[in-house]
């Protein structure tokens, strides 16, 4: 017996952890499989797409017998376990290059491929230092910038998040060329300055798997790889080789500031967005003494208008933006008050949090 009777949910959880990077249509059939290794009482699960590898493990003292390993379709095994009745015990057995999945009166026979052919990502972290912070910290940082990543941009270095270790600070930056999100936080100690670009897929898996906990997480940076370890999960990813834009030059300094209740402006933009042009998603800000007017319209000559009382006393301004970009920034911070800083109608807008320099969000203007 490969794996003796084990609760189906105990087996399903690690499988769901690693399956996020598995795609059915792969250039190599084995990349659609999950590697399951039994080493003593430890069951290890590994998936890879050659760029990213996710591994996790569980310990079950009831698992005796010889060490064995096999690869099997990750999606099929997940579906089988998912639809089995609750509290079912599952056994896995290897017979004639097939994996027999048995549970009560159910039996499934799945094709396998040899574990020796599974292309584990080689790791080179012998000289790397472990950067330590809390899971909730890193999850929050990623949440505040990941929406600004590019998607399949020919400028490949924009299809990810820049991670910078700068002394006792960690900084994360993402941009798609139309907007830029920046955030940072303090670390418990100083580390040598390093920066890498994490690919979009790795960032997505991290955001999904990181917990809102005070448990430690460790980041190791090598020349062309990053390894992140937390909660019995190890994510190893290649990094994007390229020069990320100079984010310090993109973040402007302005003298015209407007403090707004985040929920008030968020809800006003959500309402205005209903009648914005479906393709360009534009809204206009008309800023005058003590008033911000938000206007949207579409090709059917429908229009929405929202007026917000403010304490603004700067120069009058008429400027347009993509409403989705503004909503992304406001939805991904929990601050009660945000500050909109303006230049002229052709300049970007800077959104920050009142009394906090750890978050900066820059949005380019658009003609409406």
C-alpha positions as CSV (number, residue, x, y, z in Angstrom):
1,X,0.0,0.0,0.0
2,X,1.4,3.4,-1.1
3,X,-0.7,5.5,1.3
4,X,-2.8,3.8,4.0
5,X,-6.3,5.0,5.0
6,X,-6.2,8.8,5.5
7,X,-9.0,11.4,5.8
8,X,-9.8,12.6,2.3
9,X,-9.7,16.3,3.5
10,X,-6.2,15.7,4.9
11,X,-5.1,14.5,1.5
12,X,-7.0,17.2,-0.4
13,X,-5.6,20.2,1.4
14,X,-1.9,19.9,0.3
15,X,-3.1,19.0,-3.2
16,X,-5.1,22.2,-3.4
17,X,-2.1,24.1,-2.2
18,X,0.2,23.1,-5.1
19,X,-2.4,22.7,-7.9
20,X,-2.7,26.5,-8.7
21,X,0.2,26.4,-11.1
22,X,-0.9,23.2,-12.9
23,X,-2.5,23.6,-16.3
24,X,-4.2,20.8,-18.2
25,X,-2.6,21.7,-21.5
26,X,1.1,21.5,-21.0
27,X,4.0,21.0,-23.5
28,X,5.2,18.1,-21.3
29,X,2.4,15.7,-20.1
30,X,4.2,15.2,-16.7
31,X,3.8,19.0,-16.0
32,X,0.0,18.3,-15.6
33,X,0.9,15.8,-12.8
34,X,1.6,16.2,-9.1
35,X,4.6,14.5,-7.6
36,X,3.6,12.6,-4.5
37,X,6.5,11.3,-2.3
38,X,6.1,9.1,0.7
39,X,9.3,9.4,2.9
40,X,8.7,7.7,6.2
41,X,5.6,9.3,7.8
42,X,5.9,12.4,5.6
43,X,3.8,12.8,2.5
44,X,5.3,15.5,0.1
45,X,3.4,17.1,-2.8
46,X,5.2,19.0,-5.6
47,X,3.9,20.8,-8.7
48,X,5.8,22.8,-11.3
49,X,5.5,24.6,-14.6
50,X,9.3,24.8,-15.0
51,X,9.2,28.5,-13.9
52,X,7.6,28.1,-10.5
53,X,7.6,25.1,-8.1
54,X,5.3,24.7,-5.1
55,X,5.9,22.0,-2.5
56,X,4.1,21.2,0.7
57,X,4.0,18.3,3.1
58,X,2.0,16.6,5.8
59,X,3.0,14.2,8.5
60,X,1.0,11.1,9.3
61,X,2.5,8.7,11.9
62,X,0.1,6.0,10.6
63,X,1.9,5.8,7.2
64,X,4.3,2.9,7.5
65,X,6.0,0.8,4.9
66,X,8.7,1.5,2.3
67,X,9.3,4.9,0.8
68,X,7.6,5.4,-2.6
69,X,6.9,8.1,-5.1
70,X,4.6,8.6,-8.2
71,X,3.2,11.3,-10.4
72,X,-0.5,11.5,-11.3
73,X,-2.9,13.9,-12.9
74,X,-3.3,16.7,-10.3
75,X,-6.7,17.9,-11.6
76,X,-8.2,14.4,-11.8
77,X,-7.0,13.4,-8.3
78,X,-8.3,16.7,-6.9
79,X,-11.7,16.2,-8.5
80,X,-12.0,12.6,-7.2
81,X,-11.1,13.6,-3.7
82,X,-13.4,16.7,-3.8
83,X,-16.5,14.8,-4.7
84,X,-16.0,11.9,-2.3
85,X,-18.4,11.9,0.7
86,X,-17.2,13.8,3.7
87,X,-15.2,12.0,6.4
88,X,-14.3,9.2,3.9
89,X,-11.0,7.5,4.4
90,X,-8.8,7.2,1.3
91,X,-6.1,4.7,0.3
92,X,-3.7,5.0,-2.6
93,X,-2.0,2.0,-4.1
94,X,0.4,1.7,-7.0
95,X,-0.3,-1.3,-9.3
96,X,1.2,-1.9,-12.8
97,X,2.0,1.8,-13.3
98,X,-1.5,2.9,-12.2
99,X,-2.6,4.6,-9.1
100,X,-5.6,2.9,-7.4
101,X,-7.7,5.4,-5.4
102,X,-10.0,3.5,-3.0
103,X,-12.6,5.0,-0.6
104,X,-15.4,2.9,0.9
105,X,-17.2,1.4,-2.1
106,X,-15.5,3.7,-4.6
107,X,-12.4,2.8,-6.7
108,X,-10.6,4.8,-9.4
109,X,-7.6,3.8,-11.5
110,X,-5.5,6.6,-12.8
111,X,-2.5,6.6,-15.2
112,X,0.8,7.6,-13.8
113,X,4.2,8.7,-15.0
114,X,7.5,7.8,-13.3
115,X,8.6,10.1,-10.5
116,X,12.2,10.0,-11.8
117,X,11.0,12.0,-14.8
118,X,9.4,14.8,-12.8
119,X,11.4,18.0,-13.6
120,X,12.0,19.5,-10.1
121,X,13.3,23.1,-10.3
122,X,17.0,23.1,-9.3
123,X,17.6,25.4,-6.3
124,X,20.8,27.5,-5.6
125,X,20.3,29.1,-2.2
126,X,23.5,28.0,-0.5
127,X,24.8,31.5,0.0
128,X,21.5,33.4,0.4
129,X,20.4,35.1,3.6
130,X,16.9,34.4,5.0
131,X,14.8,37.6,5.2
132,X,12.2,37.2,7.9
133,X,8.9,38.9,8.3
134,X,5.3,38.0,9.2
135,X,2.8,36.3,6.8
136,X,0.2,39.0,7.3
137,X,2.7,41.7,6.6
138,X,3.7,40.3,3.3
139,X,0.2,39.4,2.3
140,X,-0.8,43.1,3.0
141,X,2.1,44.4,1.0
142,X,1.3,42.3,-2.1
143,X,-2.4,43.2,-1.8
144,X,-1.5,46.9,-2.0
145,X,0.4,46.6,-5.3
146,X,-0.4,43.4,-7.2
147,X,-3.4,44.9,-9.1
148,X,-1.1,47.3,-10.9
149,X,1.0,44.6,-12.6
150,X,0.9,44.4,-16.4
151,X,-0.7,41.5,-18.1
152,X,1.3,40.0,-21.0
153,X,3.0,43.3,-21.8
154,X,5.8,43.1,-24.4
155,X,7.9,44.9,-21.8
156,X,8.2,41.6,-19.9
157,X,9.7,43.3,-16.8
158,X,6.3,44.9,-16.1
159,X,4.6,41.5,-15.8
160,X,5.5,41.2,-12.2
161,X,6.2,42.9,-8.9
162,X,9.6,44.5,-8.0
163,X,10.7,43.4,-4.5
164,X,13.4,45.5,-3.0
165,X,15.3,44.8,0.2
166,X,16.9,48.0,1.3
167,X,18.5,47.9,4.7
168,X,15.8,47.4,7.3
169,X,13.0,48.1,4.7
170,X,11.1,45.9,2.3
171,X,9.6,47.7,-0.7
172,X,7.1,46.4,-3.4
173,X,6.4,48.1,-6.6
174,X,4.1,47.3,-9.6
175,X,3.3,49.2,-12.8
176,X,1.7,48.6,-16.1
177,X,2.8,51.9,-17.6
178,X,-0.5,53.6,-16.9
179,X,-0.4,53.5,-13.1
180,X,2.2,52.6,-10.4
181,X,1.6,51.2,-6.9
182,X,4.3,51.4,-4.2
183,X,4.4,50.2,-0.6
184,X,7.0,49.5,2.0
185,X,7.4,48.4,5.6
186,X,10.1,48.0,8.2
187,X,11.9,44.8,8.9
188,X,13.3,43.6,12.2
189,X,16.9,44.0,11.1
190,X,18.9,45.3,8.2
191,X,19.9,43.2,5.1
192,X,22.2,43.9,2.1
193,X,20.4,45.8,-0.7
194,X,18.8,43.4,-3.2
195,X,16.1,43.7,-5.8
196,X,14.3,41.1,-7.9
197,X,11.2,41.1,-10.1
198,X,8.7,38.3,-9.1
199,X,6.6,37.0,-12.0
200,X,2.9,37.6,-12.1
201,X,2.0,33.9,-11.6
202,X,4.2,33.6,-8.5
203,X,2.7,36.7,-7.0
204,X,-0.8,35.4,-7.6
205,X,0.0,32.1,-5.8
206,X,1.5,34.0,-2.9
207,X,-1.5,36.2,-2.5
208,X,-3.7,33.2,-2.5
209,X,-1.7,31.0,-0.1
210,X,-0.4,33.5,2.5
211,X,-2.5,33.7,5.7
212,X,-3.5,36.6,7.9
213,X,-1.3,35.3,10.6
214,X,1.7,36.4,12.7
215,X,3.6,33.2,11.6
216,X,7.0,33.8,10.2
217,X,7.8,33.7,6.5
218,X,11.3,33.5,5.0
219,X,12.4,35.0,1.7
220,X,15.7,33.8,0.1
221,X,17.0,35.6,-3.0
222,X,19.5,34.0,-5.3
223,X,21.0,35.3,-8.7
224,X,18.0,34.1,-10.7
225,X,15.6,32.6,-8.2
226,X,13.6,33.4,-5.1
227,X,12.4,30.9,-2.5
228,X,9.7,31.7,0.0
229,X,9.0,29.4,2.9
230,X,5.9,29.5,5.2
231,X,3.4,27.1,6.8
232,X,5.0,23.9,5.4
233,X,4.9,25.5,1.9
234,X,7.9,26.2,-0.2
235,X,7.5,28.3,-3.4
236,X,10.5,28.5,-5.6
237,X,10.3,30.8,-8.6
238,X,12.5,32.1,-11.4
239,X,12.7,35.9,-11.4
240,X,12.2,38.2,-14.4
241,X,15.5,39.3,-15.9
242,X,15.1,42.9,-16.8
243,X,15.5,46.5,-15.6
244,X,12.4,47.7,-13.7
245,X,11.5,51.4,-14.3
246,X,13.0,54.0,-11.8
247,X,9.9,54.2,-9.6
248,X,11.3,57.1,-7.6
249,X,11.3,59.3,-10.7
250,X,7.6,58.3,-11.4
251,X,6.3,59.3,-8.0
252,X,5.6,63.1,-8.2
253,X,5.8,65.8,-5.5
254,X,2.9,68.2,-5.6
255,X,1.6,71.1,-3.5
256,X,-2.1,70.8,-4.3
257,X,-3.6,68.3,-1.8
258,X,-7.2,67.1,-1.3
259,X,-8.0,64.9,1.8
260,X,-11.1,62.7,1.2
261,X,-13.0,60.1,3.2
262,X,-12.0,56.9,1.3
263,X,-15.5,55.4,1.4
264,X,-17.1,58.6,0.2
265,X,-14.9,58.9,-2.9
266,X,-14.9,55.2,-3.5
267,X,-18.7,55.0,-3.5
268,X,-19.0,58.1,-5.7
269,X,-16.7,56.6,-8.2
270,X,-18.5,53.3,-8.2
271,X,-21.8,55.1,-9.0
272,X,-20.2,57.2,-11.7
273,X,-18.6,54.1,-13.3
274,X,-22.0,52.7,-14.1
275,X,-22.4,55.3,-16.9
276,X,-18.8,55.6,-18.0
277,X,-17.8,54.5,-21.5
278,X,-17.5,50.7,-21.5
279,X,-14.2,50.8,-23.5
280,X,-12.3,53.7,-22.1
281,X,-13.9,53.8,-18.6
282,X,-13.2,57.5,-18.2
283,X,-14.3,59.9,-15.4
284,X,-13.6,63.6,-15.1
285,X,-12.6,65.4,-11.9
286,X,-13.6,69.0,-11.8
287,X,-12.0,70.5,-8.7
288,X,-13.1,74.0,-7.5
289,X,-13.2,75.9,-4.2
290,X,-14.6,73.4,-1.6
291,X,-16.0,71.1,-4.2
292,X,-15.1,68.0,-6.2
293,X,-17.4,67.1,-9.1
294,X,-17.1,63.6,-10.6
295,X,-18.6,63.3,-14.1
296,X,-18.9,60.3,-16.4
297,X,-20.7,59.8,-19.7
298,X,-21.0,57.2,-22.5
299,X,-21.6,56.9,-26.2
300,X,-25.4,56.9,-25.6
301,X,-25.1,60.4,-24.2
302,X,-26.0,59.2,-20.7
303,X,-24.3,61.0,-17.9
304,X,-23.6,60.7,-14.2
305,X,-22.6,63.5,-11.8
306,X,-21.4,63.3,-8.2
307,X,-20.6,66.4,-6.0
308,X,-18.5,66.0,-2.9
309,X,-17.9,68.9,-0.5
310,X,-14.2,69.4,0.3
311,X,-11.9,71.7,2.1
312,X,-9.9,72.3,-1.1
313,X,-8.6,75.9,-1.6
314,X,-6.0,75.3,-4.4
315,X,-6.1,76.0,-8.1
316,X,-9.2,74.9,-10.2
317,X,-8.6,71.8,-12.2
318,X,-10.4,69.7,-14.8
319,X,-8.7,66.3,-15.4
320,X,-9.7,62.8,-16.5
321,X,-8.8,59.3,-15.4
322,X,-9.6,55.6,-16.0
323,X,-12.1,55.0,-13.2
324,X,-11.1,51.3,-12.8
325,X,-7.5,52.4,-12.0
326,X,-8.8,54.7,-9.2
327,X,-11.1,52.0,-7.9
328,X,-8.3,49.5,-7.7
329,X,-6.2,51.8,-5.5
330,X,-9.0,52.7,-3.2
331,X,-10.3,49.1,-2.9
332,X,-6.8,47.8,-1.9
333,X,-6.2,50.1,1.1
334,X,-8.1,50.1,4.4
335,X,-7.3,53.7,5.3
336,X,-10.2,55.9,6.4
337,X,-8.8,59.0,4.8
338,X,-6.8,59.2,1.5
339,X,-5.1,62.2,0.0
340,X,-5.3,63.1,-3.7
341,X,-2.4,65.3,-4.8
342,X,-2.6,67.1,-8.2
343,X,-0.3,68.9,-10.6
344,X,-1.8,70.2,-13.9
345,X,-4.4,68.6,-16.2
346,X,-1.6,66.8,-18.1
347,X,0.1,65.4,-15.0
348,X,-0.5,62.2,-13.0
349,X,-2.5,62.0,-9.8
350,X,-0.8,60.8,-6.6
351,X,-3.0,59.0,-4.0
352,X,-1.5,58.5,-0.5
353,X,-2.8,57.7,3.0
354,X,-3.1,60.6,5.5
355,X,-0.1,60.6,7.8
356,X,1.5,57.5,6.3
357,X,4.2,57.5,3.7
358,X,4.3,53.7,3.2
359,X,1.7,53.6,0.3
360,X,1.8,55.7,-2.9
361,X,-0.3,55.2,-6.0
362,X,0.2,57.1,-9.2
363,X,-2.3,57.2,-12.0
364,X,-1.7,58.8,-15.4
365,X,-4.4,61.2,-16.7
366,X,-6.5,60.5,-19.8
367,X,-8.3,62.7,-22.3
368,X,-12.1,62.6,-22.1
